[in-house]
Amino acid sequence: QVRLVESGGGLVQPGGSLRLSCAASGYAFGSYAMTWYRRAPGKEREPIATISVHGTSTNYAASVKGRFTISRDNAKNTVYLQMNNLKPEDTAVYYCGVLGSWGQGTQVTVSS
């Protein structure tokens, strides 16, 4: 059974940084691409960053490209999202997802 546990969210000022982590278990982590999603207040959940199986290929939504970096450590069954130059519009619950499953999410609030 897929289990995903996100962590690292919090309150940060505009221009600040956070690093999210997603610990995965219950499936062959190293065999699947991983995606970070977010759900902003009043909006649908949207994919924002995807990383290939070995981390050699990444894709980003236009809204985060150049500010966010996705990475993974297959030895630790963990995927990360480094978020720099955060903006108020980045406020959302952030989830990692694979095989149609998501974790409980971690709240990121960007506010002065």
TORKOL-176453 format. One record per residue (C-alpha): residue number from 1; residue in one letter; x, z, y. Coordinates in pm, 1 decimal. Example, Ala and Ser with C-alpha at 12.3 -4.5 7.8 and 13.67 -1.06 7.14 Angstrom:
BEGIN
  num  residu      east        up     north
    1       a    1230.0     780.0    -450.0
    2       s    1367.0     714.0    -106.0
***
This chain:
BEGIN
  num  residu      east        up     north
    1       q       0.0       0.0       0.0
    2       v     138.7    -105.3     337.1
    3       r     216.8     186.4     567.7
    4       l     339.2     136.7     922.4
    5       v     425.7     422.2    1157.7
    6       e     499.1     345.2    1522.2
    7       s     679.5     583.7    1755.9
    8       g     864.3     595.3    2085.3
    9       g     585.4     547.5    2334.5
   10       g     533.7     756.0    2644.4
   11       l     494.6     761.4    3020.1
   12       v     752.6     567.2    3219.0
   13       q     786.6     457.8    3578.4
   14       p     779.0      89.6    3673.9
   15       g    1119.5     -63.9    3611.7
   16       g    1194.3     182.0    3335.2
   17       s    1270.4     127.0    2968.2
   18       l    1142.9     241.9    2632.0
   19       r    1240.9     168.5    2274.5
   20       l     965.8     159.4    2016.1
   21       s    1022.9     195.9    1643.5
   22       c     807.6     103.7    1347.1
   23       a     890.3     250.9    1008.1
   24       a     748.1      48.1     720.7
   25       s     686.9     131.7     356.5
   26       g     479.4      25.2      58.2
   27       y     589.0    -337.3      41.9
   28       a     904.8    -551.0      36.8
   29       f     999.1    -508.8     403.7
   30       g    1289.6    -750.3     385.1
   31       s    1068.3   -1033.5     262.0
   32       y     831.0   -1060.1     560.3
   33       a     843.7   -1142.7     926.3
   34       m     729.5    -860.0    1151.0
   35       t     522.8    -869.4    1468.0
   36       w     464.0    -628.8    1753.8
   37       y     118.9    -634.1    1910.3
   38       r     -39.7    -452.6    2199.0
   39       r    -391.1    -373.0    2311.2
   40       a    -434.5    -313.6    2681.8
   41       p    -739.4    -124.8    2810.3
   42       g   -1047.3    -344.9    2783.2
   43       k    -860.5    -629.3    2613.7
   44       e    -812.1    -765.1    2264.3
   45       r    -502.3    -688.2    2060.9
   46       e    -245.4    -961.0    2118.6
   47       p      85.4   -1048.6    1950.1
   48       i     382.1   -1012.6    2180.4
   49       a     695.5   -1045.2    1965.8
   50       t     779.7   -1169.5    1617.2
   51       i    1102.2   -1153.5    1421.0
   52       s    1194.2   -1349.3    1110.9
   53       v    1289.5   -1198.0     776.9
   54       h    1660.1   -1175.9     850.6
   55       g    1627.2   -1138.0    1225.3
   56       t    1774.1   -1476.7    1303.8
   57       s    1465.0   -1606.1    1479.9
   58       t    1244.3   -1437.9    1738.6
   59       n     945.1   -1541.3    1946.3
   60       y     788.8   -1375.7    2247.9
   61       a     472.8   -1398.0    2448.9
   62       a     531.7   -1539.0    2795.4
   63       s     428.3   -1207.4    2949.7
   64       v     720.9   -1018.3    2793.8
   65       k     987.0   -1285.2    2745.5
   66       g    1314.5   -1189.7    2908.6
   67       r    1218.5    -821.0    2928.7
   68       f    1143.1    -721.5    2567.5
   69       t    1368.4    -759.9    2262.8
   70       i    1254.2    -730.3    1902.3
   71       s    1502.4    -639.9    1630.8
   72       r    1498.0    -509.9    1276.6
   73       d    1710.1    -311.0    1034.7
   74       n    1624.2    -414.2     680.8
   75       a    1834.7    -133.1     536.1
   76       k    1611.5     118.2     716.1
   77       n    1281.8     -71.0     676.6
   78       t    1239.0     -44.4    1052.6
   79       v    1155.8    -284.2    1331.4
   80       y    1223.6    -206.7    1696.7
   81       l    1098.4    -319.7    2034.9
   82       q    1329.2    -263.6    2330.4
   83       m    1125.2    -282.8    2649.6
   84       n    1303.9    -314.1    2982.5
   85       n    1182.2    -358.5    3338.0
   86       l     841.0    -224.4    3243.8
   87       k     544.1    -306.8    3463.2
   88       p     206.8    -135.7    3503.6
   89       e      44.9    -428.2    3322.3
   90       d     249.3    -338.3    3013.2
   91       t      33.5     -27.1    2973.6
   92       a    -122.2     -53.5    2628.3
   93       v    -123.8      80.1    2276.6
   94       y     156.2     -90.0    2085.9
   95       y     130.9    -168.3    1715.8
   96       c     350.2    -330.3    1455.4
   97       g     181.1    -548.4    1199.9
   98       v     236.6    -725.9     870.1
   99       l      16.3    -859.8     591.0
  100       g    -297.3    -790.6     790.5
  101       s    -214.0    -423.1     837.2
  102       w    -127.2    -220.6    1147.0
  103       g     -13.7     130.4    1210.2
  104       q    -188.8     386.7    1428.1
  105       g     -11.6     260.5    1736.9
  106       t     190.0     430.6    2008.9
  107       q      72.1     460.8    2367.9
  108       v     286.3     319.8    2647.4
  109       t     184.8     403.0    3002.8
  110       v     370.5     254.6    3297.9
  111       s     284.4     433.5    3618.3
  112       s     447.7     589.7    3919.7
***
